[in-house]
């Protein structure tokens, strides 16, 4: 979206007239009209006066449309369901196009998040919404209950498991985005053995 059109959208969205902006900024109505119709380009100093009159950060006017919020309505979320475990991964953010991914994972008792080699680039943080989980990363491990959280370097092999007896729900944030799936206990056991072996070798 062009700068002038964006200024006009902000102004009309706030119910402000060009006369209001002129009075607040000290700029003429004719000049402001030309700016909004992209017939002239304001200097940075002039644009700052317009932004102040609009009570809008200057950086917002300068940012491209890719910086606009992306909405994911409740009924529009993409959901992946693992047939074997009936675990769910519900995407609260777009699957692609952003550098941060936010998902809700429903983890049945006896299941884990990840595959045989659960490691990926970047950072991962998790908040336990309900139930409890056991986390492992190399030699480190902990049991987390409702309201507990963790953050780690996701490039180190790790596993999040639900030892039971009740299902667990997790809010997970990852940057950059990574694929997630829920696996049943037999695969979990193989994964834990692989992690244990790797730890001993190291």
KOLLO-372859 format. One line per field, with one value per residue (C-alpha): y, x, z; residue number from 1. Coordinates in steps of 0.5 Angstrom, whole numbers. Layout:
v = Y / ...
u = X / ...
w = Z / ...
k = NUM / ...
//
This chain:
v = 0 / 7 / 12 / 17 / 12 / 9 / 16 / 17 / 10 / 11 / 18 / 16 / 10 / 14 / 19 / 25 / 30 / 33 / 40 / 37 / 34 / 41 / 45 / 40 / 39 / 46 / 44 / 46 / 42 / 42 / 40 / 34 / 32 / 32 / 27 / 23 / 22 / 20 / 27 / 29 / 26 / 29 / 30 / 26 / 32 / 33 / 26 / 26 / 32 / 28 / 22 / 26 / 29 / 22 / 20 / 14 / 12 / 14 / 7 / 5 / 9 / 7 / 0 / -5 / -9 / -15 / -12 / -12 / -17 / -24 / -26 / -33 / -34 / -40 / -43 / -42 / -46 / -51 / -58 / -64 / -71 / -77 / -83 / -87 / -83 / -78 / -73 / -66 / -60 / -54 / -48 / -41 / -38 / -39 / -45 / -41 / -33 / -32 / -33 / -35 / -41 / -42 / -48 / -52 / -59 / -64 / -70 / -76 / -80 / -85 / -80 / -76 / -70 / -71 / -77 / -81 / -75 / -69 / -63 / -57 / -50 / -45 / -43 / -47 / -45 / -49 / -47 / -53 / -51 / -57 / -64 / -66 / -67 / -70 / -66 / -69 / -66 / -69 / -70 / -66 / -67 / -65 / -66 / -60 / -59 / -54 / -47 / -49 / -47 / -48 / -45 / -49 / -49 / -54 / -56 / -61 / -67 / -67 / -70 / -68 / -74 / -75 / -81 / -80 / -82 / -76 / -72 / -66 / -59 / -55 / -48 / -48 / -43 / -44 / -39 / -41 / -45 / -53 / -59 / -62 / -69 / -73 / -80 / -86 / -90 / -95 / -90 / -86 / -92 / -92 / -85 / -85 / -90 / -87 / -80 / -84 / -88 / -81 / -78 / -84 / -83 / -76
u = 0 / 3 / 4 / -1 / -7 / -4 / -4 / -11 / -14 / -11 / -14 / -21 / -21 / -20 / -25 / -21 / -22 / -16 / -18 / -16 / -10 / -8 / -9 / -5 / 1 / 1 / 0 / -5 / -11 / -9 / -2 / -5 / -10 / -4 / 0 / -6 / -7 / 0 / 1 / 7 / 12 / 13 / 20 / 21 / 20 / 14 / 11 / 13 / 9 / 3 / 4 / 4 / -3 / -5 / -3 / 1 / 8 / 12 / 15 / 8 / 7 / 14 / 13 / 11 / 4 / 8 / 8 / 1 / -2 / -4 / -11 / -12 / -20 / -21 / -25 / -20 / -14 / -11 / -11 / -6 / -9 / -4 / -9 / -5 / -5 / -10 / -6 / -7 / -3 / -7 / -4 / -5 / -1 / 0 / 4 / 8 / 10 / 12 / 19 / 15 / 10 / 5 / 1 / -3 / -1 / -6 / -2 / -5 / -2 / 3 / 5 / 11 / 12 / 17 / 20 / 26 / 30 / 27 / 31 / 31 / 34 / 32 / 29 / 23 / 19 / 13 / 7 / 3 / -4 / -6 / -4 / 4 / 9 / 16 / 22 / 29 / 35 / 41 / 43 / 37 / 30 / 24 / 17 / 13 / 6 / 0 / 3 / 10 / 14 / 21 / 25 / 31 / 36 / 32 / 38 / 40 / 36 / 30 / 23 / 17 / 13 / 6 / 7 / 0 / -5 / -9 / -8 / -4 / -5 / 1 / 2 / 9 / 12 / 18 / 23 / 24 / 17 / 18 / 14 / 11 / 8 / 5 / 8 / 5 / 10 / 13 / 16 / 18 / 22 / 26 / 27 / 29 / 34 / 37 / 38 / 41 / 46 / 48 / 49 / 54 / 58 / 58
w = 0 / -2 / 4 / 2 / 2 / 9 / 12 / 9 / 12 / 19 / 19 / 17 / 21 / 27 / 25 / 24 / 18 / 14 / 17 / 24 / 21 / 18 / 25 / 29 / 24 / 22 / 15 / 9 / 7 / 0 / 2 / 6 / 0 / -4 / 0 / 1 / -6 / -7 / -11 / -7 / -2 / 5 / 8 / 14 / 18 / 15 / 16 / 23 / 24 / 20 / 25 / 31 / 29 / 27 / 34 / 30 / 31 / 25 / 24 / 23 / 17 / 14 / 15 / 9 / 9 / 11 / 18 / 19 / 24 / 21 / 24 / 25 / 27 / 32 / 27 / 22 / 25 / 22 / 26 / 25 / 28 / 29 / 28 / 32 / 38 / 37 / 39 / 36 / 34 / 33 / 30 / 33 / 28 / 20 / 18 / 13 / 12 / 19 / 23 / 30 / 30 / 36 / 37 / 42 / 43 / 46 / 48 / 51 / 56 / 54 / 48 / 46 / 42 / 36 / 32 / 32 / 32 / 35 / 34 / 30 / 29 / 34 / 40 / 43 / 49 / 52 / 58 / 61 / 60 / 64 / 66 / 67 / 62 / 63 / 59 / 57 / 53 / 54 / 61 / 63 / 65 / 69 / 71 / 69 / 72 / 70 / 70 / 69 / 63 / 60 / 54 / 51 / 45 / 40 / 36 / 42 / 41 / 46 / 48 / 51 / 54 / 58 / 62 / 64 / 67 / 64 / 58 / 57 / 54 / 52 / 49 / 45 / 41 / 36 / 32 / 27 / 25 / 26 / 24 / 30 / 31 / 37 / 37 / 41 / 47 / 42 / 38 / 44 / 48 / 41 / 41 / 49 / 48 / 42 / 46 / 52 / 47 / 44 / 51 / 53 / 46 / 47
k = 1 / 2 / 3 / 4 / 5 / 6 / 7 / 8 / 9 / 10 / 11 / 12 / 13 / 14 / 15 / 16 / 17 / 18 / 19 / 20 / 21 / 22 / 23 / 24 / 25 / 26 / 27 / 28 / 29 / 30 / 31 / 32 / 33 / 34 / 35 / 36 / 37 / 38 / 39 / 40 / 41 / 42 / 43 / 44 / 45 / 46 / 47 / 48 / 49 / 50 / 51 / 52 / 53 / 54 / 55 / 56 / 57 / 58 / 59 / 60 / 61 / 62 / 63 / 64 / 65 / 66 / 67 / 68 / 69 / 70 / 71 / 72 / 73 / 74 / 75 / 76 / 77 / 78 / 79 / 80 / 81 / 82 / 83 / 84 / 85 / 86 / 87 / 88 / 89 / 90 / 91 / 92 / 93 / 94 / 95 / 96 / 97 / 98 / 99 / 100 / 101 / 102 / 103 / 104 / 105 / 106 / 107 / 108 / 109 / 110 / 111 / 112 / 113 / 114 / 115 / 116 / 117 / 118 / 119 / 120 / 121 / 122 / 123 / 124 / 125 / 126 / 127 / 128 / 129 / 130 / 131 / 132 / 133 / 134 / 135 / 136 / 137 / 138 / 139 / 140 / 141 / 142 / 143 / 144 / 145 / 146 / 147 / 148 / 149 / 150 / 151 / 152 / 153 / 154 / 155 / 156 / 157 / 158 / 159 / 160 / 161 / 162 / 163 / 164 / 165 / 166 / 167 / 168 / 169 / 170 / 171 / 172 / 173 / 174 / 175 / 176 / 177 / 178 / 179 / 180 / 181 / 182 / 183 / 184 / 185 / 186 / 187 / 188 / 189 / 190 / 191 / 192 / 193 / 194 / 195 / 196 / 197 / 198 / 199 / 200 / 201 / 202
//
